[in-house]
Every structure is written in C-alpha cells, then in structure tokens.
C-alpha cells in the first residue's frame, strides 16, 4: 500500500494533462478541457505524452524510494495511471530500472541521494517492493 504522500503525488501526476507539457508552463492539475479557447493548439501524440508522464513519475519515485523503505514503484506507477506490467502481465523491470539504485545484501536496495548521483556513506537499505 502506498504511503499517503506517495498516493498524493501519484494522484497529481495522473490528474495532470501532460500532452502539451513541452509547449507551456502550467499550474498543477492542468486539464486541456478547462482551457477552452485558450488551449494550446500543439499537442503531443499519446506515446510522447506517456513518456513525459513516465519521466515525471520516475523523478518523484526516486525521492519516494530514497525516503520510504516500503515504497513500491510498480504500485506507484499504476496509481499514476501508467502501465507497470509487461504484455504477459508480469511486473515490468523497466519501471524498476528507471530508478537509480544498487542492489545490496538480502534483496535490499540502496538509492542514490535525490539531486545527486551518489549514495549516502552509511545508507539505510530498503527492501524491494
């Protein structure tokens, strides 16, 4: 089960209309249907919109995984409205490997410090999922 903060981040990512993200800066929860005649005419194709959404989810997931030892990136991606499974229904390793971590003993992982490409000198390891 996602933590309260993870569920709230996921809800914001899912609610936001990312289809015109490269063409405008917008408030949280942007929805093109609410723009009316002020809607940006240029819009990303669905595949590119999904890629922008996925990148936003990975950025947030990196911080959540670093801070929450119970964080589950697949559950988070699904809560963001993204597919976290392969065609045959298994959990997708691409979701996991979009995060910066290293495996350590007993199936645990150590995540890089947010905003850096380094690990804490004395990290607290988190179990996967």
MMTF fields as JSON, N, C-alpha, C and O atoms, coordinates in Angstrom:
{
  "mmtfVersion": "1.0.0",
  "mmtfProducer": "UNKNOWN",
  "numBonds": 515,
  "numAtoms": 516,
  "numGroups": 129,
  "numChains": 1,
  "numModels": 1,
  "chainsPerModel": [1],
  "groupsPerChain": [129],
  "chainIdList": ["A"],
  "bondAtomList": [4, 2, 8, 6, 12, 10, 16, 14, 20, 18, 24, 22, 28, 26, 32, 30, 36, 34, 40, 38, 44, 42, 48, 46, 52, 50, 56, 54, 60, 58, 64, 62, 68, 66, 72, 70, 76, 74, 80, 78, 84, 82, 88, 86, 92, 90, 96, 94, 100, 98, 104, 102, 108, 106, 112, 110, 116, 114, 120, 118, 124, 122, 128, 126, 132, 130, 136, 134, 140, 138, 144, 142, 148, 146, 152, 150, 156, 154, 160, 158, 164, 162, 168, 166, 172, 170, 176, 174, 180, 178, 184, 182, 188, 186, 192, 190, 196, 194, 200, 198, 204, 202, 208, 206, 212, 210, 216, 214, 220, 218, 224, 222, 228, 226, 232, 230, 236, 234, 240, 238, 244, 242, 248, 246, 252, 250, 256, 254, 260, 258, 264, 262, 268, 266, 272, 270, 276, 274, 280, 278, 284, 282, 288, 286, 292, 290, 296, 294, 300, 298, 304, 302, 308, 306, 312, 310, 316, 314, 320, 318, 324, 322, 328, 326, 332, 330, 336, 334, 340, 338, 344, 342, 348, 346, 352, 350, 356, 354, 360, 358, 364, 362, 368, 366, 372, 370, 376, 374, 380, 378, 384, 382, 388, 386, 392, 390, 396, 394, 400, 398, 404, 402, 408, 406, 412, 410, 416, 414, 420, 418, 424, 422, 428, 426, 432, 430, 436, 434, 440, 438, 444, 442, 448, 446, 452, 450, 456, 454, 460, 458, 464, 462, 468, 466, 472, 470, 476, 474, 480, 478, 484, 482, 488, 486, 492, 490, 496, 494, 500, 498, 504, 502, 508, 506, 512, 510],
  "bondOrderList": [1, 1, 1, 1, 1, 1, 1, 1, 1, 1, 1, 1, 1, 1, 1, 1, 1, 1, 1, 1, 1, 1, 1, 1, 1, 1, 1, 1, 1, 1, 1, 1, 1, 1, 1, 1, 1, 1, 1, 1, 1, 1, 1, 1, 1, 1, 1, 1, 1, 1, 1, 1, 1, 1, 1, 1, 1, 1, 1, 1, 1, 1, 1, 1, 1, 1, 1, 1, 1, 1, 1, 1, 1, 1, 1, 1, 1, 1, 1, 1, 1, 1, 1, 1, 1, 1, 1, 1, 1, 1, 1, 1, 1, 1, 1, 1, 1, 1, 1, 1, 1, 1, 1, 1, 1, 1, 1, 1, 1, 1, 1, 1, 1, 1, 1, 1, 1, 1, 1, 1, 1, 1, 1, 1, 1, 1, 1, 1],
  "groupList": [{"groupName": "UNK", "atomNameList": ["N", "CA", "C", "O"], "elementList": ["N", "C", "C", "O"], "formalChargeList": [0, 0, 0, 0], "bondAtomList": [1, 0, 2, 1, 3, 2], "bondOrderList": [1, 1, 2], "singleLetterCode": "X", "chemCompType": "L-PEPTIDE LINKING"}],
  "groupTypeList": [0, 0, 0, 0, 0, 0, 0, 0, 0, 0, 0, 0, 0, 0, 0, 0, 0, 0, 0, 0, 0, 0, 0, 0, 0, 0, 0, 0, 0, 0, 0, 0, 0, 0, 0, 0, 0, 0, 0, 0, 0, 0, 0, 0, 0, 0, 0, 0, 0, 0, 0, 0, 0, 0, 0, 0, 0, 0, 0, 0, 0, 0, 0, 0, 0, 0, 0, 0, 0, 0, 0, 0, 0, 0, 0, 0, 0, 0, 0, 0, 0, 0, 0, 0, 0, 0, 0, 0, 0, 0, 0, 0, 0, 0, 0, 0, 0, 0, 0, 0, 0, 0, 0, 0, 0, 0, 0, 0, 0, 0, 0, 0, 0, 0, 0, 0, 0, 0, 0, 0, 0, 0, 0, 0, 0, 0, 0, 0, 0],
  "groupIdList": [1, 2, 3, 4, 5, 6, 7, 8, 9, 10, 11, 12, 13, 14, 15, 16, 17, 18, 19, 20, 21, 22, 23, 24, 25, 26, 27, 28, 29, 30, 31, 32, 33, 34, 35, 36, 37, 38, 39, 40, 41, 42, 43, 44, 45, 46, 47, 48, 49, 50, 51, 52, 53, 54, 55, 56, 57, 58, 59, 60, 61, 62, 63, 64, 65, 66, 67, 68, 69, 70, 71, 72, 73, 74, 75, 76, 77, 78, 79, 80, 81, 82, 83, 84, 85, 86, 87, 88, 89, 90, 91, 92, 93, 94, 95, 96, 97, 98, 99, 100, 101, 102, 103, 104, 105, 106, 107, 108, 109, 110, 111, 112, 113, 114, 115, 116, 117, 118, 119, 120, 121, 122, 123, 124, 125, 126, 127, 128, 129],
  "secStructList": [7, 7, 7, 2, 2, 2, 2, 2, 2, 2, 2, 2, 2, 2, 2, 1, 7, 4, 4, 4, 4, 4, 4, 7, 7, 7, 7, 6, 6, 7, 7, 4, 4, 4, 6, 4, 4, 4, 7, 7, 1, 7, 7, 7, 7, 2, 2, 2, 2, 2, 2, 2, 2, 2, 2, 2, 2, 2, 2, 2, 2, 2, 2, 2, 2, 2, 2, 7, 6, 6, 7, 7, 2, 2, 2, 2, 2, 2, 2, 6, 6, 7, 7, 7, 5, 7, 6, 6, 1, 1, 5, 7, 2, 2, 2, 2, 6, 6, 1, 7, 3, 3, 3, 3, 4, 4, 4, 3, 3, 3, 3, 7, 7, 6, 6, 1, 1, 7, 7, 7, 6, 6, 7, 7, 7, 3, 3, 7, 7],
  "xCoordList": [0.845, 0.0, 0.888, 1.849, 0.559, 1.341, 1.145, 0.078, 2.191, 2.068, 1.137, 0.849, 0.686, -0.217, 0.438, -0.204, 1.69, 2.362, 2.569, 2.41, 2.925, 3.108, 1.783, 1.757, 0.694, -0.623, -1.009, -1.611, -0.666, -0.987, -0.147, -0.665, 1.15, 1.987, 1.432, 1.335, 1.071, 0.531, -0.76, -0.969, -1.616, -2.883, -2.629, -3.318, -1.642, -1.319, -0.746, -1.109, 0.143, 0.727, -0.357, -0.379, -1.257, -2.333, -3.317, -3.78, -3.637, -4.631, -4.118, -4.899, -2.832, -2.268, -2.308, -2.004, -2.681, -2.669, -1.281, -0.945, -0.486, 0.898, 1.032, 2.145, -0.068, 0.004, 0.537, 0.952, 0.534, 1.127, 2.244, 2.581, 2.812, 3.849, 5.05, 5.565, 5.525, 6.684, 6.348, 7.246, 5.072, 4.672, 4.15, 3.864, 4.022, 3.524, 3.907, 4.041, 4.078, 4.249, 2.858, 2.125, 2.505, 1.145, 1.076, 2.022, -0.048, -0.259, -0.458, -0.668, -0.387, -0.646, -2.081, -2.995, -2.259, -3.6, -4.132, -5.346, -3.243, -3.68, -4.563, -4.278, -5.64, -6.565, -6.957, -7.562, -6.612, -6.873, -8.355, -8.689, -9.25, -10.683, -11.116, -12.108, -10.399, -10.739, -10.157, -10.503, -9.275, -8.63, -9.56, -9.359, -10.577, -11.487, -10.75, -9.931, -11.039, -10.414, -8.942, -8.236, -8.479, -7.067, -6.19, -5.008, -6.758, -5.999, -4.841, -4.976, -3.717, -2.562, -2.886, -3.286, -2.72, -3.082, -2.16, -2.59, -0.911, 0.031, -0.081, -0.128, -0.123, -0.288, 0.583, 0.721, 1.157, 1.972, 1.101, -0.055, 1.65, 0.939, 0.874, 1.676, -0.064, -0.226, 1.054, 1.291, 1.886, 3.118, 4.08, 4.71, 4.194, 5.086, 4.507, 5.253, 3.195, 2.551, 2.832, 3.136, 2.734, 3.018, 4.472, 4.754, 5.403, 6.822, 7.073, 7.857, 6.427, 6.572, 6.019, 6.638, 4.856, 4.244, 5.154, 5.33, 5.725, 6.618, 7.849, 8.274, 8.412, 9.577, 9.229, 10.014, 8.069, 7.631, 7.469, 7.851, 6.91, 6.72, 8.065, 8.221, 9.041, 10.351, 11.058, 11.698, 10.943, 11.582, 10.998, 11.737, 9.694, 9.041, 9.349, 9.611, 9.317, 9.583, 10.994, 11.202, 11.959, 13.333, 13.384, 14.03, 12.72, 12.706, 11.92, 12.348, 10.774, 9.968, 10.712, 10.687, 11.372, 12.103, 13.266, 13.558, 13.915, 15.023, 14.532, 15.23, 13.337, 12.821, 11.913, 11.747, 11.322, 10.316, 10.763, 10.757, 11.147, 11.613, 10.538, 10.862, 9.284, 8.185, 7.668, 6.655, 8.34, 7.872, 7.884, 8.832, 6.821, 6.701, 6.509, 5.446, 7.526, 7.48, 6.413, 5.853, 6.116, 5.089, 3.701, 2.906, 3.423, 2.149, 2.021, 0.947, 3.118, 3.119, 2.833, 2.006, 3.511, 3.285, 1.825, 1.219, 1.274, -0.132, -1.051, -2.043, -0.731, -1.533, -1.407, -2.307, -0.291, -0.095, -0.845, -0.849, -1.466, -2.174, -1.281, -1.65, -0.118, 0.829, 0.803, 0.484, 1.143, 1.211, 2.534, 3.597, 2.48, 3.684, 3.911, 4.668, 3.258, 3.334, 3.749, 3.573, 4.298, 4.651, 3.385, 2.316, 3.506, 2.352, 1.759, 0.559, 2.597, 2.085, 1.668, 1.391, 1.623, 1.086, 2.087, 1.713, 3.347, 4.359, 4.75, 4.569, 5.29, 5.769, 6.942, 7.841, 6.936, 7.953, 9.237, 9.212, 10.346, 11.637, 12.027, 12.842, 11.471, 11.808, 11.36, 11.99, 10.287, 9.84, 10.906, 11.286, 11.383, 12.4, 13.701, 14.29, 14.151, 15.458, 15.442, 16.453, 14.303, 14.252, 14.704, 14.862, 14.911, 15.371, 16.866, 17.42, 17.515, 18.955, 19.192, 18.981, 19.63, 19.89, 20.941, 21.317, 21.406, 22.259, 21.717, 21.272, 21.756, 21.324, 22.384, 23.583, 21.928, 22.845, 22.335, 21.399, 22.905, 22.602, 21.128, 20.364, 20.753, 19.407, 18.276, 17.187, 18.525, 17.478, 17.117, 16.109, 17.936, 17.656, 18.303, 19.164, 17.876, 18.413, 18.84, 18.293, 19.816, 20.275, 20.096, 20.628, 19.346, 19.019, 19.962, 20.384, 20.285, 21.121, 20.375, 19.15, 21.133, 20.589, 19.908, 20.5, 18.669, 17.979, 18.822, 19.437, 18.827, 19.569, 21.049, 21.804, 21.478, 22.889, 22.976, 21.97, 24.2, 24.468, 25.346, 26.163, 25.177, 25.98, 25.091, 23.928, 25.669, 24.98, 25.428, 26.559, 24.552, 24.927, 26.044, 26.067, 26.974, 28.06, 27.571, 28.112, 26.584, 26.027, 24.524, 23.738, 24.114, 22.693, 21.879, 22.396, 20.602, 19.657, 19.092, 18.471, 19.298, 18.837, 17.337, 16.777, 16.696, 15.262, 15.036, 15.753, 14.029, 13.68, 12.947, 12.221, 13.124, 12.436, 10.954, 10.532, 10.155, 8.716, 8.146, 6.932],
  "yCoordList": [-1.181, 0.0, 1.242, 1.332, 2.179, 3.413, 4.252, 4.247, 4.967, 5.921, 7.05, 7.204, 7.812, 8.931, 9.902, 10.334, 10.251, 11.214, 10.629, 11.338, 9.34, 8.703, 8.675, 8.943, 8.355, 8.339, 9.733, 9.872, 10.76, 12.132, 12.564, 13.203, 12.22, 12.519, 11.809, 12.404, 10.548, 9.78, 10.403, 10.479, 10.842, 11.462, 12.729, 12.982, 13.525, 14.751, 14.425, 15.058, 13.443, 13.061, 12.534, 12.866, 11.714, 11.136, 12.203, 12.152, 13.156, 14.183, 15.176, 15.688, 15.447, 16.472, 16.037, 14.886, 16.949, 16.676, 17.028, 18.203, 16.009, 16.202, 16.39, 16.574, 16.349, 16.329, 17.61, 17.599, 18.706, 19.924, 20.455, 21.638, 19.587, 19.976, 20.693, 21.632, 20.288, 20.995, 22.387, 23.166, 22.691, 23.924, 24.999, 26.114, 24.68, 25.672, 25.296, 24.123, 26.326, 26.112, 26.261, 27.188, 25.368, 25.389, 25.037, 24.509, 25.337, 25.02, 23.521, 22.778, 23.097, 21.694, 21.345, 22.152, 20.15, 19.698, 20.274, 20.338, 20.695, 21.252, 20.252, 19.054, 20.764, 19.949, 20.75, 21.816, 20.239, 20.976, 21.279, 22.3, 20.422, 20.668, 21.94, 22.561, 22.324, 23.532, 24.796, 25.905, 24.639, 25.785, 26.543, 27.729, 25.848, 26.493, 27.02, 26.317, 28.259, 28.841, 29.182, 29.488, 29.132, 29.401, 28.153, 28.212, 27.034, 25.786, 25.918, 26.527, 25.347, 25.325, 24.442, 23.292, 24.956, 24.152, 22.949, 21.929, 23.063, 21.972, 20.977, 21.35, 19.694, 18.652, 17.452, 17.125, 16.815, 15.618, 14.435, 14.347, 13.526, 12.271, 11.463, 11.698, 10.523, 9.75, 9.07, 9.027, 8.535, 7.85, 8.819, 8.475, 10.041, 11.028, 11.572, 11.863, 11.709, 12.14, 11.126, 11.505, 9.844, 8.794, 8.867, 8.657, 9.163, 9.249, 10.414, 10.274, 11.554, 12.693, 12.33, 12.626, 11.688, 11.26, 10.273, 10.366, 9.336, 8.33, 8.991, 8.614, 9.966, 10.668, 11.43, 11.443, 12.057, 12.746, 11.741, 12.022, 10.58, 9.542, 9.032, 8.829, 8.82, 8.34, 9.347, 8.962, 10.636, 11.666, 11.658, 11.698, 11.605, 11.567, 10.241, 10.221, 9.144, 7.83, 7.732, 7.053, 8.388, 8.366, 8.932, 8.355, 10.034, 10.66, 9.806, 9.611, 9.299, 8.457, 7.185, 6.789, 6.542, 5.307, 5.566, 4.74, 6.689, 7.053, 7.238, 6.883, 7.79, 8.147, 7.117, 7.125, 6.231, 5.312, 3.867, 3.369, 3.19, 1.805, 0.842, -0.271, 1.236, 0.382, 0.77, 0.234, 1.683, 2.184, 1.072, 0.29, 1.012, 0.042, 0.815, 1.391, 0.829, 1.631, 1.157, 1.974, -0.136, -0.631, -0.155, 0.287, -0.245, 0.244, 1.75, 2.238, 2.473, 3.917, 4.234, 5.096, 3.545, 3.795, 3.537, 4.312, 2.455, 2.165, 3.239, 3.604, 3.75, 4.819, 6.113, 6.952, 6.282, 7.443, 7.292, 8.211, 6.158, 5.906, 5.313, 5.301, 4.824, 4.239, 2.716, 2.154, 2.064, 0.609, 0.178, 0.617, -0.655, -1.141, -2.617, -3.274, -3.149, -4.59, -4.848, -4.007, -6.027, -6.467, -6.958, -7.009, -7.311, -7.804, -9.073, -9.316, -9.886, -11.115, -10.932, -11.915, -9.687, -9.403, -9.376, -9.089, -9.669, -9.611, -8.166, -7.291, -7.92, -6.571, -6.243, -7.065, -5.051, -4.644, -4.211, -3.348, -4.809, -4.412, -3.01, -2.36, -2.531, -1.181, -0.122, 0.93, -0.383, 0.558, 0.629, 1.718, -0.514, -0.576, 0.075, 0.868, -0.263, 0.214, 1.645, 2.132, 2.322, 3.761, 4.539, 5.759, 3.813, 4.419, 4.195, 3.23, 5.101, 4.997, 4.311, 4.906, 3.064, 2.302, 1.247, 0.999, 0.633, -0.536, -1.614, -1.325, -2.858, -3.952, -4.192, -4.102, -4.495, -4.865, -6.153, -6.759, -6.572, -7.879, -8.101, -7.163, -9.379, -9.841, -9.22, -8.982, -8.957, -8.432, -6.982, -6.492, -6.293, -4.879, -3.999, -4.442, -2.754, -1.801, -0.526, -0.175, 0.148, 1.424, 2.443, 2.267, 3.507, 4.508, 5.698, 6.093, 6.263, 7.455, 8.613, 8.708, 9.474, 10.638, 11.534, 11.83, 11.975, 12.844, 14.071, 14.707, 14.372, 15.525, 15.27, 16.194, 14.012, 13.669, 12.331, 11.671, 11.959, 10.632, 9.85, 9.03, 10.104, 9.396, 8.776, 9.141, 7.851, 7.164, 7.76, 8.229, 7.743, 8.161, 7.255, 6.071, 7.791, 6.952, 5.797, 4.695, 6.014, 4.976, 4.891, 5.379, 4.287, 4.295, 3.318, 2.343, 3.601, 2.627, 1.918, 2.547, 0.64, -0.139, -0.363, -0.447, -0.459, -0.734, -2.032, -2.352, -2.772, -3.995, -3.652, -2.659, -4.451, -4.213, -4.479, -5.528, -3.461, -3.618, -3.576, -3.695],
  "zCoordList": [0.0, 0.0, 0.0, 0.765, -0.853, -0.935, 0.318, 0.93, 0.681, 1.779, 1.334, 0.147, 2.281, 1.969, 0.993, 0.035, 1.216, 0.332, -1.059, -2.052, -1.149, -2.454, -3.218, -4.419, -2.538, -3.185, -3.675, -4.74, -2.907, -3.316, -4.519, -5.435, -4.526, -5.7, -6.93, -8.004, -6.776, -7.898, -8.42, -9.63, -7.522, -7.93, -8.746, -9.735, -8.333, -9.082, -10.461, -11.452, -10.522, -11.809, -12.733, -13.919, -12.202, -13.015, -13.488, -14.628, -12.638, -12.978, -14.018, -14.82, -14.015, -14.891, -16.354, -16.67, -17.241, -18.678, -19.203, -19.352, -19.479, -19.894, -21.4, -21.893, -22.143, -23.608, -24.234, -25.393, -23.495, -24.051, -23.153, -23.21, -22.331, -21.374, -22.0, -21.392, -23.201, -23.757, -24.296, -24.614, -24.395, -25.064, -24.124, -24.56, -22.846, -21.906, -20.484, -20.137, -19.682, -18.244, -17.651, -17.996, -16.78, -16.286, -14.821, -14.237, -14.254, -12.84, -12.648, -13.607, -11.408, -11.092, -11.46, -11.291, -11.958, -12.299, -13.591, -13.786, -14.48, -15.763, -16.51, -16.54, -17.112, -17.884, -19.122, -19.009, -20.299, -21.549, -21.754, -22.354, -21.273, -21.435, -20.704, -21.085, -19.682, -18.935, -19.566, -19.158, -20.557, -21.195, -22.141, -22.401, -22.655, -23.6, -24.811, -25.403, -25.184, -26.383, -26.174, -27.134, -24.941, -24.65, -24.702, -24.363, -25.121, -25.191, -26.173, -27.234, -25.81, -26.691, -27.89, -27.711, -29.115, -30.283, -30.501, -31.04, -30.09, -30.285, -29.136, -27.964, -29.509, -28.511, -28.896, -30.075, -27.901, -28.145, -28.542, -28.129, -29.343, -29.597, -28.29, -27.386, -28.179, -26.943, -26.444, -25.237, -27.357, -26.936, -26.26, -25.26, -26.81, -26.217, -24.909, -23.975, -24.841, -23.596, -22.494, -21.363, -22.818, -21.839, -21.38, -20.2, -22.297, -21.945, -20.987, -20.049, -21.204, -20.293, -18.916, -17.894, -18.896, -17.637, -16.905, -15.691, -17.644, -17.072, -16.449, -15.357, -17.137, -16.599, -15.32, -14.371, -15.291, -14.071, -12.935, -11.799, -13.233, -12.215, -11.709, -10.505, -12.592, -12.153, -11.247, -10.269, -11.571, -10.752, -9.339, -8.356, -9.246, -7.933, -7.232, -6.029, -7.974, -7.391, -6.824, -5.818, -7.44, -6.932, -5.516, -4.641, -5.29, -3.961, -2.975, -1.837, -3.41, -2.523, -2.133, -0.968, -3.09, -2.806, -1.853, -0.989, -2.007, -1.12, 0.323, 1.272, 0.473, 1.796, 2.445, 3.665, 1.654, 2.181, 1.986, 0.86, 3.056, 2.905, 2.413, 1.998, 2.447, 1.988, 0.61, 0.159, -0.059, -1.35, -2.403, -2.482, -3.206, -4.291, -5.589, -5.82, -6.43, -7.66, -8.636, -9.367, -8.67, -9.595, -9.164, -9.994, -7.895, -7.377, -7.626, -7.977, -7.444, -7.677, -9.144, -9.443, -10.056, -11.489, -11.862, -12.601, -11.35, -11.644, -11.073, -11.704, -9.882, -9.29, -10.087, -10.052, -10.807, -11.683, -13.01, -13.829, -13.217, -14.47, -15.546, -16.721, -15.162, -16.103, -16.004, -14.957, -17.108, -17.118, -16.487, -16.924, -15.49, -14.811, -15.086, -14.37, -16.124, -16.403, -17.852, -18.734, -18.06, -19.407, -20.11, -19.503, -21.366, -22.133, -21.533, -21.656, -20.883, -20.286, -18.818, -18.131, -18.336, -17.014, -15.872, -14.734, -16.15, -15.091, -14.812, -15.658, -13.614, -13.291, -14.201, -14.384, -14.767, -15.725, -15.024, -14.146, -15.412, -14.841, -15.303, -14.649, -16.406, -16.876, -15.876, -15.769, -15.148, -14.109, -13.023, -12.595, -12.582, -11.534, -11.981, -11.246, -13.193, -13.64, -14.162, -14.667, -14.044, -14.275, -13.046, -13.09, -11.944, -10.694, -10.536, -11.063, -9.803, -9.567, -8.219, -7.162, -8.273, -7.052, -7.332, -8.478, -6.256, -6.388, -5.466, -4.355, -5.928, -5.056, -3.985, -4.248, -2.79, -1.71, -1.076, -1.597, 0.0, 0.586, 0.872, 1.098, 0.854, 1.224, 0.393, 0.916, -0.891, -1.763, -1.508, -2.016, -0.723, -0.441, -1.496, -2.256, -1.528, -2.492, -1.767, -0.722, -2.336, -1.817, -2.937, -4.033, -2.659, -3.674, -3.584, -2.497, -4.747, -4.759, -4.109, -4.181, -3.482, -2.807, -3.841, -4.878, -3.576, -4.531, -4.901, -4.046, -6.175, -6.683, -6.874, -7.176, -6.7, -6.898, -7.628, -7.889, -7.945, -8.497, -7.532, -7.952, -6.239, -5.244, -4.181, -4.01, -3.493, -2.413, -1.091, -0.966, -0.115, 1.232, 1.722, 1.387, 2.513, 3.018, 3.89, 3.797, 4.716, 5.59, 5.336, 6.148, 4.233, 3.888, 4.703, 5.248, 4.771, 5.281, 4.066, 3.21, 3.986, 2.839, 2.934, 4.027, 1.781, 1.74, 0.988, 0.04, 1.424, 0.718, -0.558, -0.608, -1.585, -2.862, -2.695, -2.208, -3.13, -3.138, -1.767, -1.6]
}
